[in-house]
């Protein structure tokens, strides 16, 4: 079906619904960062394959807003269609509203899919359009009758996290929820966020690729606990035994309405993660309290069992990465491998490791100029052949029994150019500066972000992405609420938080460099000025020493690198082959 | 009159007004950081002499909220009174509201002085108390009839800034205001902020000590421009000639009401700087737009004439400081000077300099343990005698014809202790790191703040104040909107902004160290990653080289210090005596 045909069918549905405009955000009903294929509505209707954007359709026009990462790509993908592309700095409801206000007449109606529209967004559309005489109405998913072959709801098995890796029982966590509800004066708490539900219930699934999530809603009352999810068998029995009612996922809105009519009361929920498909069922009689999901900040601070699992996962992943890099150095020949087949090879190394489940995201292998495309993804048959010297960014990770990994190494094929060595060293200096900085409790990510950038800044260079994101425990590789970036996120780094440390540098059309380790924060001491924190590395893998210029490093920086390399060798030596260990010994010898 | 007597008289006034509670914020009608003595109401009623806090009085209770800087001081000053002290982290309306909600009964009325209450605060009181059945009413200043000997309204002369130092005429600036009003769809713009009015009209006064402000309101219409201020004589003639109507300061509310009844329309104002005494006159019929004063961001970016004036002022101030430090080193003997008399001495050195008008703030001379009290102020007869070795913080500044200065040097009497040298060097490393960092446009102060702290953090140390504040041109020594501090202020540093760079370290009961220069930002170039900015120093004065440990400095850091010292010597040598120049030559020789 071509683009115009899809638009024609959607417009027919819009007419049948009596709406003159319709927004397609591509959000899933849980407002997840990554969604199951079923909810890739924006991709299906527009043909744009990027991970972020907003689309809107009226009777006569269709528009897509995308951020700078996707200006080029969206331009190519939308060429020749009747979609109007708006390359903007940040796609948001406000831009869609301005456009709709021009396209629609007073008296017209905008339809918003209740499941794609968060309670917060719904307010914004109403406040932006209603005063101009444009009506707003919640609808079902209008693509349902249009999209032939739409993927069904995923229903993968849900499993329990082994007790050794949770450090906290479901009951203990749910008691904590109830205490917080008491403090807030809430009778009900609605949780829609999938990683929060998985963490809270010590359960994992596979409904969203890479992310170990399962589709679910949780309704916590003062006495009752209701999980709407496709949980079956022994796990379901266990939940019932713990007095957690289980209803089918699709029954969530109806069951919520029922619960609130039986026991009306004050409802606590996060308006950014709760869709109107759920929030719309709360009813006028029940007062609401809107607040960020309490579980988000709890799950960010990993306890010692969770950190232990993360360390085990990183030991396995470090062994896989090291074995891969050793193999690569010995086996690589010009013209034999491309980006995609190397990705498969790394996957094979990971698959052999104990506890490996699957990759934690779609890996990035970017050779030469492809390394400069921050969200590059090589496709089978469309991947660059490694046919000459150059740098390659390898950003990948795994889901293991005990934890989640995410690592980037920049690999050198052939001989290095001086500018590549200089840039790699500058990036590495920022990477180790952030990792080795002692900092007081209360420090937020945007204060630390500068540490990873300052050496590049000194050279008039800059990178356009954040330095670090939170990482889930056996969960999403991107996890809030902490962010080490220039974004104004008022969340301090706390002991137990796991963050990535991944500065980079990118030259369009030439090459990219990025170095990423995961770190966790721990208490460091108090020297009379309040408690301080420090980072500990989780990732275990050597840097590319042929790209390090020791003359640009201070004695302290060399000591940092040597100490990290010593740690890598000591941790991995017994978990890799003798040949690999010999190679690693050489790669981790002191920087001169 | 003692504290209880004052409270008795205020309560009688409250009864006469029919209010059961009354808030005393100590704000002036312009919500200035520094106020004329007339508006030191919080100080008069409570006896607490600190610069920040909120007081509230009911029929039977009286309470004061102060921040950590003042916990100790307020405790001493309120001892033995019937005031209840709440030492909190941040005094705010929310704390006052919680307390009032406990103290007052439904049906009671809280009175807020319309002139002390900003439009923003008034909303907060109403939203916090009315739902609990507590009424809120705007009143006049109830202390007026109670406070015997209350200082009158200041009425100092208003003078014009020489054209050479403005770089932009009044007419050009007012045209810019009108363009912005057009963009915003505003028919009227109300400006209450005193430094914004002074900057916008190229006028200066002396109504608030140190700050070169004059009491005024400005009402800008599409056609009319009305200044309510005590402007007289030639300056008034000039304004009238430029079609700026001048009415007495006291007539402001009446004139505003009149203007809006003659020409109703949309009114633009900043709810944080506009008191209800003014905002309350806008009337229901006129739509309002609340937005930060447009002038605040304009005046922060100094043009080349303003920067030229700042540089001239810093040349004079640097010469005065250098002469003072040279004199101090030669003339100081144990037991002959105290903190206060040294302050007088520095004032004498400044007074001799060309263009000096008066000090830009009450100087801080803190010897030994007094240096650890961040807001210490020595009083005549109660100042520490310099009777033995030790460090002294000297934080002072001047108002000159062309600009405003603010400088801190830490001075050593006698021999240095190793820990003092180590701490001074760590503070200096942060100070020069911030000053020498190249950074991309768009970088905000909180991202740069870390640069000044990271060396102290590495040693487990921290300071409890911001690193840098904006500085006015021939105006307030503290100026918004930029702030180099951990505060989440979403204002990027832009070319032309002047900021202080003043890290420090403080050991309670022992000593304090602070080093402060003023810097201005300028465009540095674009190396393919967007435009970058760099800092240039304004302050010209040597560091205390006896407190520098060269072994803790990198080669780059030594080069930074040497280059700054060379600049200081070259700029000042011709503006000081031969003896002072010889001394300065020695003080600015390369760090070994």
Interface residues (C-beta under 8 A of the other chain):
Chain A: X437 X438 X439 X440 X442 X443 X444 X446 X447 X448 X449 X450 X451 X454 X457 X458 X459 X460 X461 X462 X486 X488 X490 X507 X524 X525 X526 X527 X528 X529 X530 X532 X554
Chain B: X437 X438 X439 X440 X442 X443 X444 X446 X447 X448 X449 X450 X451 X454 X457 X458 X459 X460 X461 X462 X486 X488 X490 X507 X524 X525 X526 X527 X528 X529 X530 X532 X554
